[in-house]
Amino acid sequence: MAITKFNEASGVGLGGPGAPDWLLTRGPTTPSAGSDGRAAGSFGYGNPLLVRNAPSPRDRRAPPMADPSAIAGTIFIKCPHRRPGFNGNLLLHVLAMQPYFGLRGALLNRAIIWLVVCPAFVCYGYNQGVTGGLLTLESFAETFPQMNTLTTTGAQQHYNSTIQGTVVALYTVGGIFGSLSCIYLGDLLGRRKVIFLTSAISIIGALLMATSFGLAQFIVARVVLGLGTGGYVATVPVWQAEISQAGKRGAHVVTDGIFIGAGITISLWIDFGFYFVTGNSVSWRFPLAFQIVLSLMVMAFIIFFPESPRWLIKRNRTEEAREILAALADLDPNDESITLAVRDIERSLALSGSGSWKDMLSMGEQRLFHRTVLAAAGQMFQQMCGINLITFYATTIFQQYLGLDAIPSRILAAAMCLTQPLGGFLAFFTIDRLGRRVLMLWSAVGMSASMAILAGTTSRSNDTAALVVAVVFLFVFEFIFTVGYSGLTFLYATEVAPLQLRAAISAVSTAAVWTFNFLLAEVTPVGFDTIGYQYYIIFAVLNAVIVPIVYFFFPETNGRSLEEIDEIFLQSKSVFDPPRLARTLPRMHLAEVVDDPEEVADAKVGKS
């Protein structure tokens, strides 16, 4: 396609003086002298499309177009010309929906967060919390007698409890495989298509679960739901990181933690409300089906937002990527900073090698195995800090270990999860000011102290004051966790990964979340039954161990482009170098670092 502008100076031809017109054709063209700006169809242009930039005073039928780049979002309607005796065709245009709803820059990024990221991670959090509160409902136990632990005793109760735990955990197993599938799908289909597809799969799982009348269907539903959820949880942070500017990337991606906490909170309050609905299966079917609304929202909006420009460049669709980078930054596509950003990404791709998943297991100049371990370790810390022992078993802790009644226990469990969105907001406002390491380090210190206090207070079961302190520090732990380890670890996993393997490394690191989630879900009931309050001591120690690991091995990524982070690892010679280089390496563009094509070839991954 070509865009030709007429009459800016001469005023001859289309539209008259002072009203320059734009002609969009399938190739370069020259207009005939005296041609009518309202009738381009009969003048030999070869199926042209007339776009008027500003209507002439005598013709107000064509609305003004502020920017010729909006041609891409224009619909053209062909209709008979109104002039008597004229045999041409009138091409009137109507402005259609502009790309991305006409949003650019900060407004576009906010729309992405609220219309796609928010429902995706609220849905993820919702699934984390919704099932636990339904297992104790009479209607649920009647529908699935194999999981009934309410009216059974002895060996039968123990057997049913085992079945119940396994069925619930199958969601996590599905999540592991859903995440790992993105090693292949993430780069094959692109970020948006994977998010759309996996959201659709999660809807199928939710429908199967909410309509179950037997254990077999419920088991299949749990696995399918996990497959879909694991896929979009692995992909959304990658997409976010790749469309965000360096200075805002942290704030954008750390919102995931806010939305996860909001989802858990919503699920617990819905469970609490339906706790009072007795004798009807709607008490558990509606809570399981509610998440479908969130996944439909993701599917409805993801198609209207931009693909990752980095993925597009990887697929040799550079011009599309340039337009998207310009829209995200609210700049002209030919702006120097956009050109430099494109060059940075191209250089990074040249340095990253083939991008085969096997490269994750080798070191090379890009230190890919090192980076994979960092990404997975951060996500492992998210689970091994003990958050799910607090979240999943909150009601049990309040009721069985702190001696509260059923209804107050459920209210406290739901209220406690409100601290997660609050902690997420604190992270949102501080992560791009204080950096990733500061939040991770101090959160680990705070969580270690909280677990130690919980161990001490719950050991004194007859001391009311001590139990009140225990309740307070359950709330404190939830808050601190969200500041440093909820959304932040998803962000960090995408930042330390190179473009060629970003989807694959994110998939592996997210699979680590699901794996350790599954492990703790299986171990925690046994831990509490066996060693009681001393179980908290294990997590106090684990959180303390996280502190030196983050300090000595995790580089600061705050404020650097994804391509600058690549350069930090490229210059590293040992596992101790990245934190030091992140402190000392000047801010730079990768395109300014490596300009010699031979240097790029020599720096290919795998070269030792």
C-alpha positions in Angstrom: 0.0 0.0 0.0 1.1 3.6 -0.6 -0.1 6.9 0.8 0.1 9.9 -1.5 -0.6 13.5 -0.3 -1.9 16.1 -2.8 -2.6 19.9 -2.8 -0.6 20.9 0.3 1.0 23.7 -1.7 -0.7 23.9 -5.1 -4.3 23.5 -4.2 -4.9 21.8 -7.5 -6.9 18.6 -7.7 -8.3 16.8 -4.7 -10.2 19.0 -2.2 -9.0 22.5 -3.1 -6.6 24.9 -1.4 -6.1 24.5 2.3 -7.6 21.1 2.4 -4.9 18.5 1.7 -6.2 15.0 1.0 -4.7 11.6 1.4 -5.0 8.8 -1.2 -4.4 5.2 0.0 -3.7 2.9 -2.9 -2.3 -0.6 -3.5 0.8 1.0 -5.0 2.4 4.4 -5.9 0.2 6.5 -8.1 -0.2 9.9 -9.6 -3.6 11.6 -9.8 -5.1 13.0 -13.0 -5.2 16.8 -13.2 -8.6 18.1 -12.2 -9.7 15.0 -10.5 -12.5 15.3 -8.0 -11.6 14.6 -4.4 -15.0 13.0 -3.8 -14.8 10.6 -6.7 -11.6 8.8 -7.0 -13.0 5.6 -8.5 -13.0 6.5 -12.2 -9.6 8.2 -12.7 -7.3 5.2 -13.2 -5.9 4.9 -9.7 -6.5 1.1 -9.6 -9.0 0.7 -6.7 -7.9 3.7 -4.6 -9.3 4.6 -1.2 -9.8 8.3 -0.6 -9.0 9.6 2.9 -9.7 13.2 3.6 -7.5 14.8 6.2 -9.6 17.9 6.5 -13.0 18.5 4.9 -13.4 21.4 2.5 -15.8 24.1 3.5 -18.2 23.1 0.8 -18.2 19.4 1.7 -18.8 18.3 5.3 -19.6 14.7 4.5 -16.0 13.5 5.2 -15.1 13.7 8.8 -11.6 15.1 9.6 -8.8 12.7 10.4 -6.2 14.0 12.8 -3.5 11.6 11.8 -3.0 9.8 8.5 -1.6 6.8 10.5 -5.2 6.2 11.6 -5.9 5.0 8.0 -5.3 1.5 9.4 -8.4 1.8 11.4 -10.7 3.2 8.7 -13.6 1.5 6.9 -14.4 2.7 3.4 -17.9 2.6 2.0 -18.4 2.5 -1.8 -21.7 4.1 -3.0 -23.1 5.8 -6.1 -21.9 9.4 -6.7 -24.6 12.0 -6.0 -23.6 14.4 -8.8 -26.1 14.2 -11.7 -24.7 12.6 -14.9 -21.5 11.5 -13.1 -20.6 7.9 -13.7 -17.9 7.5 -11.1 -18.1 6.1 -7.7 -18.1 8.0 -4.5 -15.8 6.6 -1.8 -16.9 7.9 1.5 -15.0 6.9 4.6 -16.1 6.3 8.1 -13.7 6.2 10.9 -14.0 2.8 12.5 -12.7 1.8 15.9 -9.1 3.1 16.1 -6.5 0.5 16.9 -6.5 -0.2 20.7 -9.7 1.8 21.1 -7.7 4.9 20.0 -5.6 4.7 23.2 -1.8 5.4 23.2 0.9 5.7 25.8 0.0 5.6 29.4 -3.8 5.2 28.7 -3.1 2.2 26.5 -1.0 0.6 29.2 -3.7 1.2 31.9 -6.4 -0.3 29.6 -4.3 -3.4 29.2 -3.8 -3.8 32.9 -7.5 -3.3 33.8 -9.1 -5.1 30.9 -6.8 -8.1 30.4 -4.3 -8.5 33.3 -6.8 -7.7 36.0 -9.4 -10.4 35.1 -6.7 -12.9 34.3 -5.0 -12.8 37.7 -8.1 -12.2 39.6 -9.3 -15.5 38.1 -6.0 -17.1 39.0 -6.3 -15.9 42.6 -10.0 -16.9 42.7 -9.2 -20.5 41.8 -6.5 -20.5 44.5 -9.1 -19.8 47.2 -12.5 -21.0 46.0 -12.4 -24.8 46.3 -11.3 -25.1 49.9 -14.4 -23.4 51.3 -16.8 -25.6 49.3 -15.5 -29.0 50.6 -17.3 -28.6 53.9 -20.8 -27.9 52.3 -23.4 -30.7 52.8 -24.6 -30.4 49.2 -21.1 -30.9 47.9 -20.5 -33.9 50.1 -23.8 -35.5 48.9 -22.9 -35.0 45.2 -19.4 -36.4 45.7 -19.6 -39.0 48.5 -16.1 -40.2 47.8 -14.8 -36.9 49.1 -17.2 -36.7 52.1 -15.3 -36.1 55.3 -18.3 -34.5 57.1 -20.3 -37.5 58.0 -17.7 -40.3 57.9 -15.4 -41.5 60.6 -12.3 -43.6 61.2 -10.8 -45.4 58.2 -13.5 -44.3 55.8 -12.9 -40.6 56.7 -9.1 -41.1 56.3 -9.7 -42.7 52.8 -12.1 -40.0 51.7 -9.7 -37.3 52.9 -7.0 -38.8 50.8 -9.3 -38.8 47.7 -10.3 -35.2 48.5 -6.7 -34.0 48.7 -5.7 -35.8 45.5 -8.7 -34.4 43.5 -8.1 -30.9 44.7 -4.3 -31.2 43.9 -5.0 -32.3 40.3 -5.7 -28.7 39.5 -2.1 -28.0 40.4 -0.8 -30.9 38.3 -2.8 -29.5 35.3 -1.2 -26.1 36.1 2.3 -27.6 35.8 1.7 -29.1 32.4 -0.2 -26.0 31.2 2.8 -23.9 32.1 5.3 -26.2 30.5 3.2 -26.3 27.2 4.1 -22.6 26.8 7.8 -23.6 26.2 6.6 -24.5 22.7 3.3 -22.6 22.3 4.6 -19.2 23.6 6.9 -18.5 20.6 4.9 -20.5 18.1 1.6 -18.7 18.4 2.6 -15.4 20.0 1.6 -14.0 23.4 -2.0 -12.9 22.6 -3.1 -16.1 21.0 -1.7 -18.2 23.9 -3.6 -16.1 26.4 -6.8 -16.3 24.3 -6.5 -20.1 23.8 -5.6 -20.9 27.5 -8.4 -18.7 28.8 -10.8 -20.7 26.6 -9.5 -24.0 28.0 -9.9 -22.7 31.5 -13.6 -21.8 30.7 -14.1 -25.4 29.5 -12.7 -26.7 32.8 -14.8 -24.3 34.9 -18.0 -25.4 33.0 -17.2 -29.1 33.5 -16.5 -28.5 37.2 -19.7 -26.5 37.8 -21.9 -29.0 36.0 -20.4 -32.1 37.6 -22.6 -34.9 38.9 -19.9 -37.5 39.5 -16.3 -37.7 40.6 -14.9 -38.7 37.2 -16.2 -35.5 35.6 -14.9 -33.4 38.5 -11.5 -35.0 38.2 -11.3 -34.2 34.4 -12.5 -30.7 35.1 -9.8 -30.0 37.7 -7.1 -31.1 35.3 -8.5 -29.1 32.3 -8.9 -26.0 34.5 -5.3 -26.3 35.6 -4.1 -26.7 32.1 -5.7 -23.4 31.0 -4.8 -21.5 34.1 -1.2 -22.6 34.0 -0.9 -21.4 30.4 -2.1 -17.9 30.8 -0.4 -17.4 34.2 2.9 -18.3 32.4 2.2 -16.0 29.4 0.5 -12.8 30.7 3.6 -11.6 32.7 5.8 -12.2 29.6 3.4 -10.1 27.5 3.3 -7.4 30.1 7.0 -7.1 30.4 7.6 -7.0 26.7 5.1 -4.2 26.1 6.2 -2.1 29.1 8.8 0.6 29.2 11.8 0.1 31.5 10.8 2.7 34.0 7.2 1.4 34.3 7.7 -2.3 33.8 7.9 -3.1 37.5 4.8 -1.2 38.5 2.8 -2.7 35.5 3.7 -6.4 36.2 3.7 -6.2 40.0 -0.1 -5.4 39.8 -0.4 -9.2 39.2 0.0 -9.6 43.0 -2.8 -7.1 43.7 -5.1 -8.9 41.4 -4.2 -12.4 42.8 -5.0 -11.1 46.3 -8.2 -9.6 45.1 -9.2 -12.9 43.5 -8.5 -14.9 46.6 -10.5 -12.4 48.7 -13.5 -12.5 46.3 -13.5 -16.3 46.4 -13.5 -16.4 50.2 -16.3 -13.9 50.5 -18.4 -15.7 47.9 -17.8 -19.0 49.7 -18.8 -17.3 52.9 -22.0 -16.0 51.4 -23.0 -19.4 50.0 -22.1 -21.1 53.2 -25.6 -20.1 54.4 -27.3 -21.6 51.3 -28.3 -25.1 52.5 -29.9 -28.1 50.7 -29.1 -26.8 47.2 -26.2 -27.5 44.8 -26.1 -23.9 43.7 -24.2 -23.3 47.0 -21.1 -24.8 45.3 -22.0 -24.7 41.6 -22.3 -20.9 41.4 -18.9 -20.2 43.1 -17.2 -22.6 40.7 -18.9 -21.1 37.6 -18.4 -17.4 38.6 -14.8 -17.4 37.2 -16.1 -17.9 33.7 -17.1 -14.3 33.6 -13.4 -13.3 34.2 -12.0 -15.6 31.6 -14.6 -14.4 29.0 -13.5 -10.8 29.8 -9.8 -11.8 29.0 -10.9 -13.4 25.7 -13.0 -10.5 24.7 -10.4 -7.8 25.1 -7.0 -9.5 24.4 -7.7 -9.5 20.7 -8.0 -5.7 20.7 -4.6 -5.0 22.3 -1.1 -5.1 20.7 1.0 -8.2 20.3 4.5 -8.2 22.0 6.7 -6.0 19.7 9.7 -8.2 20.7 7.9 -11.3 19.5 7.0 -9.6 16.3 10.6 -8.6 15.6 11.6 -12.2 16.4 9.2 -13.2 13.6 10.6 -10.6 11.2 7.5 -8.4 11.5 9.6 -5.3 12.3 7.3 -2.7 10.9 4.3 -3.9 13.0 6.6 -3.9 16.0 7.7 -0.3 15.3 4.0 0.8 15.1 3.3 -0.9 18.4 6.3 0.5 20.2 5.3 3.9 19.0 1.7 3.5 20.2 2.9 2.2 23.6 5.2 5.2 24.0 2.9 7.7 22.3 5.6 8.6 19.8 5.9 8.8 16.0 7.0 5.4 14.6 10.0 7.1 13.0 11.1 8.8 16.3 14.8 8.2 17.0 14.0 6.5 20.3 11.7 4.0 18.6 14.4 3.3 16.0 17.0 2.7 18.7 14.6 0.4 20.6 14.1 -1.7 17.5 17.8 -1.9 17.0 18.3 -3.0 20.6 15.8 -5.8 20.2 17.4 -6.9 17.0 20.9 -7.0 18.5 19.6 -8.9 21.5 18.1 -11.5 19.2 21.3 -11.8 17.3 23.2 -12.4 20.6 20.6 -14.9 21.9 21.2 -17.7 19.3 18.6 -20.1 18.1 16.3 -20.1 21.1 15.9 -23.9 21.4 14.6 -25.0 24.7 17.7 -27.1 25.1 19.7 -23.9 25.4 18.2 -23.4 28.8 20.4 -26.3 30.0 23.7 -24.8 28.7 25.5 -21.7 29.9 27.2 -20.0 26.9 28.0 -16.3 26.7 24.4 -15.5 27.6 24.5 -17.6 30.8 21.1 -19.1 29.9 21.2 -21.9 32.5 22.2 -19.4 35.2 19.2 -17.2 34.2 16.8 -20.1 34.1 17.8 -21.0 37.7 17.4 -17.5 38.9 13.9 -17.3 37.4 12.8 -20.6 38.8 14.4 -19.9 42.2 12.5 -16.7 42.6 9.2 -18.4 41.9 10.2 -21.2 44.2 10.7 -18.7 47.0 7.2 -17.4 46.4 5.8 -20.8 47.5 8.5 -21.9 50.0 8.1 -18.8 52.1 4.9 -20.4 53.4 2.1 -18.3 51.9 -0.1 -21.2 51.0 0.1 -22.7 54.4 -1.4 -19.4 55.6 -3.9 -18.9 52.7 -5.2 -22.4 52.0 -5.5 -23.4 55.7 -6.5 -20.0 57.2 -9.9 -21.2 58.2 -8.5 -24.4 59.7 -5.8 -22.4 61.6 -8.4 -20.1 63.1 -10.9 -22.8 63.9 -8.8 -25.8 65.0 -5.6 -24.2 66.3 -6.9 -20.9 67.6 -10.2 -22.3 68.9 -12.6 -19.9 67.1 -16.1 -20.9 65.9 -16.8 -21.7 62.2 -18.4 -18.4 61.2 -15.8 -16.1 62.8 -13.1 -18.3 61.4 -14.4 -17.8 57.8 -14.9 -14.1 58.3 -11.3 -13.7 59.6 -9.9 -15.8 56.8 -11.7 -13.7 54.2 -10.7 -10.4 55.9 -7.1 -11.5 56.1 -6.8 -11.9 52.3 -7.7 -8.2 52.0 -4.2 -7.4 53.1 -2.8 -8.9 49.9 -4.3 -6.1 47.6 -3.0 -3.5 50.1 0.5 -5.0 50.0 0.3 -5.1 46.3 -0.5 -1.4 46.1 2.5 -0.6 48.3 4.7 -2.7 45.9 3.1 -0.8 42.9 4.3 2.5 44.3 7.7 1.5 45.5 9.1 -1.2 43.1 10.3 1.3 40.5 11.7 3.6 43.2 13.3 1.1 45.6 14.0 -1.7 43.2 13.4 -5.4 43.1 16.1 -6.5 45.5 15.1 -4.2 48.3 11.5 -5.5 48.3 12.6 -9.1 48.1 15.2 -8.8 50.8 13.1 -6.9 53.4 10.0 -9.0 52.7 12.0 -12.2 53.4 13.2 -10.7 56.7 9.7 -9.7 57.6 8.2 -13.1 56.7 10.9 -14.9 58.7 10.2 -12.8 61.8 6.4 -13.3 61.3 6.8 -17.1 61.2 9.0 -17.1 64.3 6.4 -15.0 66.2 3.6 -17.4 65.0 5.6 -20.4 66.3 6.0 -18.7 69.7 2.4 -17.5 70.1 0.6 -20.6 68.9 2.7 -22.8 71.3 0.8 -21.2 74.1 -2.7 -22.5 73.3 -4.3 -21.3 76.6 -2.9 -17.8 76.4 -5.6 -15.5 74.9 -3.2 -12.6 74.5 -0.7 -14.8 72.6 -3.4 -16.0 70.3 -4.5 -12.5 69.5 -0.9 -11.7 68.6 -0.9 -14.8 66.4 -4.0 -13.5 64.5 -2.3 -10.1 64.0 0.8 -11.7 62.5 -1.1 -13.9 60.2 -2.4 -10.6 58.7 1.1 -9.1 58.8 2.6 -12.1 56.9 0.0 -11.8 54.1 0.7 -8.1 53.7 4.5 -8.5 53.6 4.4 -11.4 51.2 2.5 -9.4 48.6 4.9 -6.6 48.8 7.9 -8.7 47.9 6.9 -12.1 46.5 3.5 -12.1 44.9 3.6 -10.3 41.6 7.3 -9.5 41.8 8.6 -13.0 41.2 6.6 -13.2 38.0 8.1 -9.9 36.9 11.7 -11.0 37.8 11.4 -14.3 35.9 10.6 -12.4 32.7 13.2 -9.7 33.2 16.2 -12.1 33.6 15.2 -14.2 30.6 16.5 -13.3 27.1 14.0 -12.7 24.3 14.7 -15.9 22.4 13.8 -18.0 25.5 11.6 -15.6 27.5 8.4 -17.6 27.0 10.2 -20.9 27.7 12.0 -19.7 30.9 8.8 -18.1 32.1 7.0 -21.4 31.5 9.6 -23.3 33.5 9.6 -20.8 36.4 5.8 -20.8 36.5 5.8 -24.6 36.6 8.0 -24.2 39.6 5.2 -22.2 41.3 2.7 -25.0 40.6 5.1 -27.8 41.7 6.0 -26.3 45.1 2.3 -25.3 45.5 1.4 -29.0 45.1 4.2 -30.1 47.4 3.1 -27.8 50.2 -0.6 -28.6 49.8 0.3 -32.3 50.3 2.8 -31.8 53.2 1.1 -29.0 55.3 -1.8 -31.1 56.8 0.7 -33.8 57.8 3.1 -31.1 59.2 0.5 -29.5 61.4 -0.7 -32.9 62.7 2.8 -34.2 63.4 4.7 -31.2 64.9 2.1 -28.6 65.4 3.3 -25.1 66.0 6.9 -26.1 65.2 5.9 -26.3 61.6 6.1 -22.5 61.5 9.8 -22.7 62.6 10.6 -24.5 59.3 9.3 -21.5 57.3 11.0 -19.0 59.6 14.3 -20.7 58.7 13.5 -21.0 55.0 12.7 -17.3 54.8 15.9 -16.4 56.6 17.9 -18.5 54.0 16.3 -16.6 51.2 17.9 -13.3 52.3 21.6 -14.1 51.5 20.6 -16.0 48.3 18.9 -12.9 47.0 21.7 -10.6 48.2 24.6 -12.5 46.6 23.0 -13.9 43.4 20.0 -11.8 42.2 21.0 -8.7 40.2 18.9 -5.5 40.4 16.9 -5.1 37.2 15.1 -1.8 38.1 15.1 0.9 35.4 16.9 -1.1 32.8 15.6 -2.2 29.4 15.3 -5.9 28.9 18.1 -5.7 26.4 20.4 -3.9 29.0 19.7 -6.8 31.4 20.9 -9.2 28.6 24.2 -7.1 28.6 24.6 -7.6 32.3 24.6 -11.4 31.9 26.7 -11.2 28.7 29.5 -9.5 30.7 29.2 -11.8 33.7 31.9 -14.6 34.2 30.5 -16.2 37.4 27.3 -16.5 39.3 28.5 -13.7 41.6 29.0 -11.1 38.8 25.5 -10.0 37.9 24.6 -8.2 41.1 27.9 -6.3 40.9 27.5 -5.4 37.2 23.9 -4.3 37.8 25.3 -1.7 40.3 28.2 -0.5 38.2 27.3 -0.9 34.5 26.2 2.5 33.1 22.8 2.8 31.5 23.1 2.1 27.8 21.4 0.8 24.7 22.6 -2.6 23.5 22.7 -1.2 20.0 25.5 1.2 21.2 27.4 -1.6 22.9 27.7 -4.0 19.9 27.7 -2.4 16.5 30.1 -4.8 14.7 28.3 -7.6 12.9 31.3 -9.9 13.5 31.1 -9.2 17.2 27.4 -10.2 17.1 28.3 -13.4 15.3 31.1 -14.2 17.8 28.7 -13.6 20.7 26.3 -16.3 19.7 25.0 -18.5 22.5 26.9 -21.6 23.2 30.3 -20.1 22.3 32.7 -20.8 25.1 
